[in-house]
Amino acid sequence: MALVEIYHVVAASRAVASGETIKEGMVVSLDSSGEVVAQDSTTDPVPYGIAGDTKSTSASSMPGIASGYQNRVSDYFDETSASGKMTVYHSGGEFATDQFSSNVSSAAIGDPLYANDGLLCTSAESTASGVVARLIKSAGTYPSGVPGIDINGDQALSGDNTNTYIEFKLVI
């Protein structure tokens, strides 16, 4: 549902394959036409990067935003609507995301993370090729920057995985 860009090296702009539904923060691959698709362990096993935008017809994936919210009504939750392109982060950086498999919650700092059907995971469930990231902060709440009482004076950022985020160093 969300990606928090802490530091990034390359933010590419890639065309998105038609019919795709991709949440911001998911691992993406390139199809045979060079268009972005949600990484799939069987048909698109080689991860290309992390989606920086959402292409959806049913819900927003902005960090901490209720799924019914959208920036521009005319776009119907599709942040790629105007250009047909999506921001894809690759070649390094540090990010926080809620797009990970449940077994990442028990991973140790520094452990390698792989991709399985668009989600970061440990090698135990991955059939994708290669390490995608290294875990740098275990699953937990993430501050939103909005005054509150959950984390060091901030409200927790909401999202998938029971509102928990991991931080990772991208290595692809």
C-alpha atoms as an extended CHARMM CRD file, in Angstrom:
* protein
*
       172  EXT
         1         1  MET       CA              0.0000000000        0.0000000000        0.0000000000  PROA      1               0.0000000000
         2         2  ALA       CA              2.8400000000        2.4100000000        0.5820000000  PROA      2               0.0000000000
         3         3  LEU       CA              6.4170000000        3.3260000000       -0.0360000000  PROA      3               0.0000000000
         4         4  VAL       CA              8.3580000000        5.9180000000        1.9370000000  PROA      4               0.0000000000
         5         5  GLU       CA             11.3640000000        7.1580000000       -0.0160000000  PROA      5               0.0000000000
         6         6  ILE       CA             14.1100000000        7.8040000000        2.5250000000  PROA      6               0.0000000000
         7         7  TYR       CA             16.9600000000        7.9740000000        0.0040000000  PROA      7               0.0000000000
         8         8  HSD       CA             17.0920000000        6.8810000000       -3.6280000000  PROA      8               0.0000000000
         9         9  VAL       CA             19.6570000000        6.7510000000       -6.3930000000  PROA      9               0.0000000000
        10        10  VAL       CA             17.7190000000        6.2680000000       -9.6400000000  PROA      10              0.0000000000
        11        11  ALA       CA             14.0670000000        7.0500000000      -10.2590000000  PROA      11              0.0000000000
        12        12  ALA       CA             13.2660000000        5.7510000000      -13.7310000000  PROA      12              0.0000000000
        13        13  SER       CA             10.0760000000        6.5100000000      -15.6220000000  PROA      13              0.0000000000
        14        14  ARG       CA              8.7770000000        3.3640000000      -17.3560000000  PROA      14              0.0000000000
        15        15  ALA       CA              5.6500000000        2.6100000000      -19.3780000000  PROA      15              0.0000000000
        16        16  VAL       CA              3.1790000000        0.3450000000      -17.5840000000  PROA      16              0.0000000000
        17        17  ALA       CA              1.7150000000       -2.7030000000      -19.3110000000  PROA      17              0.0000000000
        18        18  SER       CA             -2.0250000000       -2.4470000000      -19.8980000000  PROA      18              0.0000000000
        19        19  GLY       CA             -4.2870000000       -4.2600000000      -17.4650000000  PROA      19              0.0000000000
        20        20  GLU       CA             -1.7670000000       -4.1910000000      -14.5970000000  PROA      20              0.0000000000
        21        21  THR       CA             -2.6820000000       -3.4230000000      -10.9830000000  PROA      21              0.0000000000
        22        22  ILE       CA              0.4130000000       -2.3560000000       -9.0610000000  PROA      22              0.0000000000
        23        23  LYS       CA              0.5770000000       -0.8980000000       -5.5500000000  PROA      23              0.0000000000
        24        24  GLU       CA              3.2120000000        1.6600000000       -4.6500000000  PROA      24              0.0000000000
        25        25  GLY       CA              6.0130000000       -0.2220000000       -2.8660000000  PROA      25              0.0000000000
        26        26  MET       CA              5.5990000000       -3.5050000000       -4.7680000000  PROA      26              0.0000000000
        27        27  VAL       CA              8.4980000000       -5.1770000000       -6.5660000000  PROA      27              0.0000000000
        28        28  VAL       CA              8.0900000000       -4.8590000000      -10.3320000000  PROA      28              0.0000000000
        29        29  SER       CA              9.6080000000       -6.5530000000      -13.3820000000  PROA      29              0.0000000000
        30        30  LEU       CA              9.7610000000       -5.7270000000      -17.0660000000  PROA      30              0.0000000000
        31        31  ASP       CA              7.8110000000       -7.7520000000      -19.6090000000  PROA      31              0.0000000000
        32        32  SER       CA              9.1240000000       -8.6960000000      -23.0650000000  PROA      32              0.0000000000
        33        33  SER       CA              8.0510000000       -5.2590000000      -24.3670000000  PROA      33              0.0000000000
        34        34  GLY       CA             10.0220000000       -3.4500000000      -21.6580000000  PROA      34              0.0000000000
        35        35  GLU       CA              6.8510000000       -2.3640000000      -19.8340000000  PROA      35              0.0000000000
        36        36  VAL       CA              6.4290000000       -2.4980000000      -16.0550000000  PROA      36              0.0000000000
        37        37  VAL       CA              4.4290000000       -5.4030000000      -14.6230000000  PROA      37              0.0000000000
        38        38  ALA       CA              3.8930000000       -6.5860000000      -11.0550000000  PROA      38              0.0000000000
        39        39  GLN       CA              6.6970000000       -9.0710000000      -10.3770000000  PROA      39              0.0000000000
        40        40  ASP       CA              5.4070000000      -12.6180000000      -10.6660000000  PROA      40              0.0000000000
        41        41  SER       CA              7.6380000000      -15.4740000000       -9.5620000000  PROA      41              0.0000000000
        42        42  THR       CA              6.6290000000      -17.6970000000      -12.4630000000  PROA      42              0.0000000000
        43        43  THR       CA              6.2070000000      -15.4280000000      -15.5060000000  PROA      43              0.0000000000
        44        44  ASP       CA              8.3830000000      -12.4060000000      -14.5810000000  PROA      44              0.0000000000
        45        45  PRO       CA             10.9320000000      -13.7790000000      -12.0900000000  PROA      45              0.0000000000
        46        46  VAL       CA             13.6400000000      -11.1210000000      -12.5260000000  PROA      46              0.0000000000
        47        47  PRO       CA             12.9070000000       -8.0550000000      -10.3600000000  PROA      47              0.0000000000
        48        48  TYR       CA             13.6200000000       -4.6390000000      -11.9230000000  PROA      48              0.0000000000
        49        49  GLY       CA             12.8630000000       -2.2720000000       -9.0490000000  PROA      49              0.0000000000
        50        50  ILE       CA             10.3160000000       -0.8790000000       -6.5900000000  PROA      50              0.0000000000
        51        51  ALA       CA              7.1180000000        0.8310000000       -7.7930000000  PROA      51              0.0000000000
        52        52  GLY       CA              6.9760000000        4.4850000000       -6.8110000000  PROA      52              0.0000000000
        53        53  ASP       CA              3.4090000000        5.0110000000       -8.0310000000  PROA      53              0.0000000000
        54        54  THR       CA              0.1040000000        3.1420000000       -7.9660000000  PROA      54              0.0000000000
        55        55  LYS       CA             -1.8400000000        1.8580000000      -10.9410000000  PROA      55              0.0000000000
        56        56  SER       CA             -5.2220000000        0.7500000000       -9.6550000000  PROA      56              0.0000000000
        57        57  THR       CA             -8.8980000000        1.1610000000      -10.4110000000  PROA      57              0.0000000000
        58        58  SER       CA            -10.1690000000        0.5460000000       -6.8960000000  PROA      58              0.0000000000
        59        59  ALA       CA             -7.9750000000        2.0520000000       -4.1600000000  PROA      59              0.0000000000
        60        60  SER       CA             -5.2690000000        4.5420000000       -3.3180000000  PROA      60              0.0000000000
        61        61  SER       CA             -1.9370000000        3.2190000000       -2.0950000000  PROA      61              0.0000000000
        62        62  MET       CA             -0.5310000000        6.4680000000       -0.7820000000  PROA      62              0.0000000000
        63        63  PRO       CA              1.2000000000        6.0940000000        2.6110000000  PROA      63              0.0000000000
        64        64  GLY       CA             -1.2490000000        6.5050000000        5.4760000000  PROA      64              0.0000000000
        65        65  ILE       CA             -4.1850000000        7.4480000000        3.2570000000  PROA      65              0.0000000000
        66        66  ALA       CA             -7.5710000000        5.7560000000        3.4330000000  PROA      66              0.0000000000
        67        67  SER       CA             -8.0600000000        3.5590000000        0.3620000000  PROA      67              0.0000000000
        68        68  GLY       CA            -11.0330000000        5.6490000000       -0.8170000000  PROA      68              0.0000000000
        69        69  TYR       CA             -8.9380000000        8.8310000000       -1.1190000000  PROA      69              0.0000000000
        70        70  GLN       CA             -7.6150000000       10.0420000000       -4.4580000000  PROA      70              0.0000000000
        71        71  ASN       CA             -5.7540000000       13.1360000000       -5.5700000000  PROA      71              0.0000000000
        72        72  ARG       CA             -7.6540000000       13.8070000000       -8.7680000000  PROA      72              0.0000000000
        73        73  VAL       CA            -11.1140000000       12.3840000000       -9.2120000000  PROA      73              0.0000000000
        74        74  SER       CA            -10.6380000000       12.0470000000      -12.9620000000  PROA      74              0.0000000000
        75        75  ASP       CA             -7.7370000000        9.6080000000      -12.4700000000  PROA      75              0.0000000000
        76        76  TYR       CA             -9.7540000000        6.9800000000      -10.5550000000  PROA      76              0.0000000000
        77        77  PHE       CA             -6.7900000000        5.9220000000       -8.3360000000  PROA      77              0.0000000000
        78        78  ASP       CA             -4.4270000000        5.6160000000      -11.3200000000  PROA      78              0.0000000000
        79        79  GLU       CA             -1.3090000000        7.7370000000      -10.7060000000  PROA      79              0.0000000000
        80        80  THR       CA             -0.0500000000        6.7160000000      -14.1580000000  PROA      80              0.0000000000
        81        81  SER       CA             -3.1510000000        8.0300000000      -15.9390000000  PROA      81              0.0000000000
        82        82  ALA       CA             -1.6870000000       11.1320000000      -17.5610000000  PROA      82              0.0000000000
        83        83  SER       CA              1.5430000000        9.6730000000      -18.9660000000  PROA      83              0.0000000000
        84        84  GLY       CA              1.0250000000        5.9070000000      -18.8630000000  PROA      84              0.0000000000
        85        85  LYS       CA              4.3600000000        5.7490000000      -17.0260000000  PROA      85              0.0000000000
        86        86  MET       CA              5.3430000000        4.7730000000      -13.5050000000  PROA      86              0.0000000000
        87        87  THR       CA              8.2500000000        5.8270000000      -11.3180000000  PROA      87              0.0000000000
        88        88  VAL       CA             10.4310000000        2.7820000000      -10.6200000000  PROA      88              0.0000000000
        89        89  TYR       CA             13.2950000000        3.0380000000       -8.1270000000  PROA      89              0.0000000000
        90        90  HSD       CA             16.3430000000        0.8920000000       -8.8560000000  PROA      90              0.0000000000
        91        91  SER       CA             20.1250000000        0.9340000000       -8.4490000000  PROA      91              0.0000000000
        92        92  GLY       CA             20.0850000000        1.5160000000       -4.6940000000  PROA      92              0.0000000000
        93        93  GLY       CA             18.5050000000        3.5740000000       -1.9700000000  PROA      93              0.0000000000
        94        94  GLU       CA             16.7460000000        3.1470000000        1.3600000000  PROA      94              0.0000000000
        95        95  PHE       CA             13.0010000000        2.8260000000        1.6980000000  PROA      95              0.0000000000
        96        96  ALA       CA             10.2410000000        1.8950000000        4.1310000000  PROA      96              0.0000000000
        97        97  THR       CA              7.3040000000       -0.1830000000        2.9030000000  PROA      97              0.0000000000
        98        98  ASP       CA              4.3520000000       -2.2270000000        4.0530000000  PROA      98              0.0000000000
        99        99  GLN       CA              4.5640000000       -4.4610000000        0.9650000000  PROA      99              0.0000000000
       100       100  PHE       CA              6.2310000000       -7.5420000000        2.4630000000  PROA      100             0.0000000000
       101       101  SER       CA              5.3480000000      -11.1430000000        3.2740000000  PROA      101             0.0000000000
       102       102  SER       CA              4.6320000000      -12.1220000000        6.8640000000  PROA      102             0.0000000000
       103       103  ASN       CA              7.8620000000      -14.1430000000        7.2050000000  PROA      103             0.0000000000
       104       104  VAL       CA              9.9190000000      -10.9340000000        6.8800000000  PROA      104             0.0000000000
       105       105  SER       CA              8.6580000000       -9.9890000000       10.3570000000  PROA      105             0.0000000000
       106       106  SER       CA             10.9790000000      -12.6370000000       11.8350000000  PROA      106             0.0000000000
       107       107  ALA       CA             14.0040000000      -11.7680000000        9.6590000000  PROA      107             0.0000000000
       108       108  ALA       CA             17.1580000000      -10.3020000000       11.2290000000  PROA      108             0.0000000000
       109       109  ILE       CA             18.7530000000       -6.9720000000       10.3830000000  PROA      109             0.0000000000
       110       110  GLY       CA             21.0290000000       -7.4520000000        7.3770000000  PROA      110             0.0000000000
       111       111  ASP       CA             19.1660000000      -10.4950000000        6.0560000000  PROA      111             0.0000000000
       112       112  PRO       CA             18.6740000000      -10.6400000000        2.2950000000  PROA      112             0.0000000000
       113       113  LEU       CA             15.1760000000      -10.0560000000        0.9380000000  PROA      113             0.0000000000
       114       114  TYR       CA             13.8520000000      -11.5310000000       -2.2910000000  PROA      114             0.0000000000
       115       115  ALA       CA             10.6670000000      -10.9810000000       -4.3050000000  PROA      115             0.0000000000
       116       116  ASN       CA              7.6300000000      -13.2300000000       -4.5060000000  PROA      116             0.0000000000
       117       117  ASP       CA              4.5850000000      -12.0430000000       -6.4470000000  PROA      117             0.0000000000
       118       118  GLY       CA              5.5100000000       -8.3940000000       -5.9400000000  PROA      118             0.0000000000
       119       119  LEU       CA              6.1920000000       -8.6000000000       -2.2070000000  PROA      119             0.0000000000
       120       120  LEU       CA              9.5140000000       -8.6030000000       -0.3700000000  PROA      120             0.0000000000
       121       121  CYS       CA             10.1030000000      -11.9490000000        1.3330000000  PROA      121             0.0000000000
       122       122  THR       CA             12.7760000000      -14.2200000000        2.7700000000  PROA      122             0.0000000000
       123       123  SER       CA             14.3800000000      -16.8700000000        0.5810000000  PROA      123             0.0000000000
       124       124  ALA       CA             12.1520000000      -19.5490000000        2.1260000000  PROA      124             0.0000000000
       125       125  GLU       CA              9.2500000000      -18.5740000000       -0.1260000000  PROA      125             0.0000000000
       126       126  SER       CA             10.9890000000      -16.9810000000       -3.0770000000  PROA      126             0.0000000000
       127       127  THR       CA             11.3320000000      -18.4370000000       -6.5390000000  PROA      127             0.0000000000
       128       128  ALA       CA             12.5330000000      -15.1570000000       -8.0410000000  PROA      128             0.0000000000
       129       129  SER       CA             16.1290000000      -14.7370000000       -9.0610000000  PROA      129             0.0000000000
       130       130  GLY       CA             18.5110000000      -12.7740000000       -6.8930000000  PROA      130             0.0000000000
       131       131  VAL       CA             18.5700000000      -10.6620000000       -3.7660000000  PROA      131             0.0000000000
       132       132  VAL       CA             16.3940000000       -7.5560000000       -4.0910000000  PROA      132             0.0000000000
       133       133  ALA       CA             17.1450000000       -5.8240000000       -0.7850000000  PROA      133             0.0000000000
       134       134  ARG       CA             18.7140000000       -6.0820000000        2.6660000000  PROA      134             0.0000000000
       135       135  LEU       CA             16.6240000000       -5.5440000000        5.7940000000  PROA      135             0.0000000000
       136       136  ILE       CA             17.8500000000       -2.5400000000        7.7990000000  PROA      136             0.0000000000
       137       137  LYS       CA             14.9500000000       -2.1380000000       10.2630000000  PROA      137             0.0000000000
       138       138  SER       CA             12.5520000000       -4.8220000000       11.4490000000  PROA      138             0.0000000000
       139       139  ALA       CA              8.7860000000       -4.6330000000       11.0400000000  PROA      139             0.0000000000
       140       140  GLY       CA              7.1430000000       -2.0850000000       13.2700000000  PROA      140             0.0000000000
       141       141  THR       CA              5.1320000000        1.1190000000       13.3230000000  PROA      141             0.0000000000
       142       142  TYR       CA              6.3670000000        4.0640000000       11.2670000000  PROA      142             0.0000000000
       143       143  PRO       CA              5.8950000000        7.7340000000       12.2440000000  PROA      143             0.0000000000
       144       144  SER       CA              3.6010000000        9.7720000000       10.0080000000  PROA      144             0.0000000000
       145       145  GLY       CA              4.8650000000       13.2230000000       10.9360000000  PROA      145             0.0000000000
       146       146  VAL       CA              1.3850000000       14.1000000000       12.2140000000  PROA      146             0.0000000000
       147       147  PRO       CA              1.3170000000       15.0360000000       15.9070000000  PROA      147             0.0000000000
       148       148  GLY       CA             -0.1720000000       12.2970000000       18.0470000000  PROA      148             0.0000000000
       149       149  ILE       CA              0.7780000000        9.8050000000       20.7220000000  PROA      149             0.0000000000
       150       150  ASP       CA              1.8490000000        6.5630000000       19.0150000000  PROA      150             0.0000000000
       151       151  ILE       CA              5.5580000000        6.9770000000       18.1100000000  PROA      151             0.0000000000
       152       152  ASN       CA              7.8210000000        9.6230000000       19.6050000000  PROA      152             0.0000000000
       153       153  GLY       CA              5.0410000000       12.2010000000       19.4640000000  PROA      153             0.0000000000
       154       154  ASP       CA              3.7800000000       11.1990000000       16.0010000000  PROA      154             0.0000000000
       155       155  GLN       CA              0.7880000000        9.1430000000       14.9670000000  PROA      155             0.0000000000
       156       156  ALA       CA              1.6450000000        5.8370000000       13.3130000000  PROA      156             0.0000000000
       157       157  LEU       CA              1.4380000000        5.6370000000        9.5300000000  PROA      157             0.0000000000
       158       158  SER       CA             -1.3560000000        3.2800000000        8.4800000000  PROA      158             0.0000000000
       159       159  GLY       CA             -1.0490000000        0.6410000000        5.7620000000  PROA      159             0.0000000000
       160       160  ASP       CA             -1.0310000000       -3.0530000000        4.9240000000  PROA      160             0.0000000000
       161       161  ASN       CA              0.4840000000       -5.6970000000        7.2260000000  PROA      161             0.0000000000
       162       162  THR       CA             -1.3920000000       -4.4220000000       10.2770000000  PROA      162             0.0000000000
       163       163  ASN       CA              0.0850000000       -0.9420000000        9.7990000000  PROA      163             0.0000000000
       164       164  THR       CA              3.6820000000       -2.1510000000       10.1110000000  PROA      164             0.0000000000
       165       165  TYR       CA              6.5900000000       -1.1620000000        7.8830000000  PROA      165             0.0000000000
       166       166  ILE       CA             10.0750000000       -2.4930000000        7.2760000000  PROA      166             0.0000000000
       167       167  GLU       CA             13.0550000000       -0.4510000000        6.1680000000  PROA      167             0.0000000000
       168       168  PHE       CA             15.3260000000       -1.8780000000        3.5230000000  PROA      168             0.0000000000
       169       169  LYS       CA             18.3550000000       -1.0730000000        1.4040000000  PROA      169             0.0000000000
       170       170  LEU       CA             17.6100000000       -1.7190000000       -2.2780000000  PROA      170             0.0000000000
       171       171  VAL       CA             20.3810000000       -3.7010000000       -3.9770000000  PROA      171             0.0000000000
       172       172  ILE       CA             18.9950000000       -4.0720000000       -7.5130000000  PROA      172             0.0000000000
